[in-house]
Amino acid sequence: MPLSEDEQRILDEIERSFYKHDPAFARNVSTATLTRQGLEEYVSDCVIFLDHRVTDQISTRRLRVVKYRGSSHGTNEYPFLIDRRGIAVLPVTSLQLMHRTTSARVPTGLDWLDDMFGGQGYFRGSSVLFSGGAGTAKTTLAAYFLDAACRRGERAICFQFEESPPQYARNMRSVGLKLDHWVRKGLLRIHAARPTLYGLEFHLATMHREVDEAAPSVVVVDPLSSFIGASFDEVNSMVMRLIDYLKGKNITALFTHLTPGSGGSQEVEVGVSSLIDTWILLRNSPPGEHGGRHLSILKSRGMSHSSDRRAFELTDKGPVLLPPGRTLQAIRGVRA
């Protein structure tokens, strides 16, 4: 909004007074770039700087509180989004590692996987990572975790970055899950979007808003590797802030991550794994072997867990543990 004649006259008088009594200060003011006249920020009680950046054809809005007299405030930049529900500001400095902890457990959704954690599952409010190559059942195991939460009457959210909600629900029916049932009951919310639709900050702000509205007990992000187009530092920062936010609400978070043979995705996996409480590695059997898929627990902070590598296979009844020495031919309904 342009200044009125009276406001412009007052600013001109202030500027002349500054040049008369403090030339050095006046020179500093004259080089200011936050405002049109270079003086508004000095006479205002609160100054908020808005910025709209475009990187790789993806835009992100940010704001920064330059000053706010008589009040403490954050000094960093904060991304924000504007949508049909209003304005959402995403704080980025609330990383104080002051989360509440509990010894309560949440089931994994599979009895044999629970047994690998002493029969009880993950810690509530912890973070879990499933990493592995294509076809190792990462999405299926994550879906069973969602299904188990809904069966307990708890709310859950799945942030899906590779499949639409109908496609995701259809594919999970092939392994014995009826996720659309929980969607209709209002216990499961599936938020699907292409990673390239927004910047990382916008995705993170959207996740915050969805979690605030749904108040879930578990959240699944499938997969993190969809954001591999961003830099390692950007993905690492996003995951750190999301984990911190979910832990602050005592929400159990499960992430999946595709690990190709080589490339930047492995760097992201190693960086993200240091933020994770429980890391589960999934592998396919070598070509020519009939051993199904293999699961190993690489780490699980604060609890005893199996260090064995377990073989399992997907059937129309779900993931089935293969007893030692038993081949896939003995299991009916095996799915590729």
N, C-alpha and C positions, 0 to 999 in steps of 0.2 A: 504494500500500500504506500503510495507517495506521501511525503510529508506535507502538512499544511503550511501556509505562509508563515504563521506564527511559530510553528515548530522549527521551520527552517531558519527563521530569524534568531531564535533562541540558540540553536546549534552554532550558527555563525558567530554569535556573541561569545559563546563558550570557547570556540576555537581561537578567536582573536585574543581572549584572555589568557589561554594556554600559551600561545606564542609570545605574549608579553612577559609573563611571569616564569615560564618554564619551557624554553625553546627545545631542550632535548626531549622532554616528554611529548611536546607537540609534534616533533618529527616522527617519533614512534607511532603516535596515533595516526599520522597522515599516511603511514604505510600499512595500516590495518586492512584486512581483506574480508573480515566477517560481515561487515555492513556497508551499505552504499556510501554513507557519509564518513565512516571511520570513527564516529564518536558515540553512536547509539549504544554500543555495548558497555561503554563506561558510565553512562548515566542511567542505564536500566538495572533493575534489581535482579532480573533473571534473564539469561541469554541461552537459547537452545539453538544449536547449529544443525541444520538438516542437510543431508547429502544423498544424492542419487547416483550410484555408480553402475557402469555397465562393463562387465568383464566377460569376454568370450560370448558376447551377445546375450548374456544373462544379467538382468538388472537386480540390484539390491538397494533398498532404502536404509539409511542409517541416521541416527541422531546422537548428539553429544551435548551434555549440559556443560556449557562453557563456564558459567558462574550462577550461583543462586545465593544471594546474600542472606545471612542468618540461618543457613541450613546446610547440613552435610549432604553430600550427593556423590554419586559415581562420576568419575571423570573419563571413563573409557567410552568408546563408541558402542552403540547398541543398535543392532538391526531391528527393523520393525516392518510389519506388513499391514496393508490396508485391504480388507475384503468386505463381503456383505455383512459381516458381523461386527465391523468397526476396525479399530486400530489395536494391534497386539505388539507390545514391545518385548523384546527378548533380552534379558540381562545376561551378560557374559562374564561377570566377575564374581558370581556366587559359588566359587570353588574352594570352600574353606575346610573340606574334609571333616565335617561335624555331623555326619549322618547318625541317626539312631540305628542300633543293631538289635537283632533278635536271633534266638537259637531255634525259632520255629522253622519247620521244613515245608516245602511244597512238592508234591509228587511230580515226576517227570511225565506222567501219562502212560508209562510202560513199566510193568512190574520188574522185568529183568534189568531195566536200566536203573530203577530205584535200588535194586539189590547191589548194584555196583557202588552205590553211595550209602551202604549200610542199611538198605531197605527203606530209606526215608526221603530221598530226593535232594533238591537244592535248598540252600538257605533262602528264606523269604527275604525279599529286598536285595538279593544279590544279582550279579550280572553273569550271563552264560554265553559262551561262544561255541557254535558248531562250525567248524571249518573243514573243507574237503573239496575234492574235485567234482566234476559234473556227474550226476547220477548216483551220488553216495547217500541220498535220502536225508539231506539237511532240512529241506522244506517239510518233508513228511514228519520227521521227529519233532520239528517245531510245531507243526499242526496238532500233533498228539498232546503237546504241552498246553496248547490253547484249549483243546477239547476237554482235558482234565480239569482245567480251571472252571470252564462253563458247567461241567457236571457237578462241581461243588457249589454252584450257584453264584460264582464270582464273575465279575465283568472282565473282558479281555479285549485288547486291540491288536490287530495285525497291520503293520505298515508294509504293504506289498508293492515292490518296485519292478516286478517282472510280469505279473499276470493281473488281469482284471478280476474283480471279486467273483463274477459268475464262473470264469475259467478256473480260478483257484478252488472254489467250492466243488466244481465238477471233478477236477483232478484228484481231490482228496477223497471223493466218494470211491475211487478205484482202490483205495487202501482201507476201506471200512469206516470212513468218517463222514458224518453228515453235518458239516459246518453251517450250511444254510439254515438248519433247524435252530441253531443258537443265534444266528443273525435275526431270524424272525422273532425270537423270544426277547431280543434286545440285550442279550448277554455278550454277544460278539460284534465288534465293529471292524470292518475291513476297509482300510483307507488305501486306495491304489493311486499311484501317480508315476509318471516317467521321471527318472532322475534329472533329465535335462530340461524338464519343464520349468524348474526354478533353480535358484542358486542354493548352496548348502544352508545358508542362514535362513532362507525362506522355508526350506523343508523343516529345519529345526523348529522354527517358530510355529509352523503348522502342527508339528508333533506335540508341542507344548499345549496348543489350544485344544487339540483332540483329547489329550490326556486330561486336561482340566475339565472338559465337558463330560467325558465318559466315566471318570474316576475308576479306572480299572485296577485290578490287583496284579495282572501280568501284561506285558507288552512284548510283541515279537517284531523285529525289524528284519525283513527278508528281501534281498541280501544287502550287506554293506558293500560288496564288490561292485554294485551298480554305480557307485560314486567314484569309481577308479579314474574317471576323467579329471577329477579334482586332484590337487597336490596332496602328498602324504600329510603335510602339516595341517591342511584344511580338514581332511577327513578325520585325522587324529583329534583335532580340536573339537569338531562336531560331536564325535562319539564321547569324548570326555565330558562335554557339557550335558549331553543327553543322559549319560550314566549318572552324573552328579544330580541332575534334576529328578530322575526316577528314584534314585536312592533316597533323596530327601523326602519323597512321598511313600517310601517303603514298598515300592513296586518292583517285582521281579522282572528283569529284562533278559530277553534271549535274542541273540543276533546270529544270523547265518552269514557265511563268507565263502565265496567260491575261490579256490586256490588253483590257478592254472600251473602249468609246468614251470613257468618262469615269468619274469616281468615285474612291473610295479606293484601288482596285487600282493605279491609275497611280502613286500616291504610294509604295505598297509596291514597285513595280517600280523606280522611281528610287532608292529607298533601298537596296534589295537589290543593285542593279547596281553600286554602289560597292564592294561586298565581293567581286565576281565578277572572275575573271581573264579569261575570254572571254565576250563577250556577243554572241549571234546573234539578229537580229531577223527575224521571219517575217511576211509579209503576203500577203493574197489579192489577186488582180487586181481592178481595179474592175469593177463590173457591166457586162456587154456586151463585155468584152475577153476574148480567148482567149489569155491569157498564163500560165495556171496559177497557181502560188504563187511567191512571190519570197523570196529569202534574202539577207541582208546581214550582214556581220561588222562590228559597231559598234566593237569593240575586242578585242584579244588581247594581253595583257601579255607582253613579252619575246620576241616573235617577229614576223617579217614575215608579212603576210597580205593577201589580196585585198581591195580596197575596192569591187569591182564588185558590182552586184546581179544575182544569178543566178536565172533562172526554172526551175522544175522542176514535175513533176507526179507524183502517186501512181498507180502501176499495180499489177497483180497480181504484178509482179516487184520491186516496191519503188519508192522515189523515183527518178525518171529526170530527168536534166538536159535542159532544152530548149535546143537550139542557137539562136543569135540568129535571129529571123525565122521560126522554125518554129512552126507552130500545133499545137494539141492534136489536131486531126484526123489528123495523121500519126503519132500515138503510139497503139498498140493497147493495149487493157486498161486504159485510163484509168479511175480511180475518182473518184467525186465526193467 
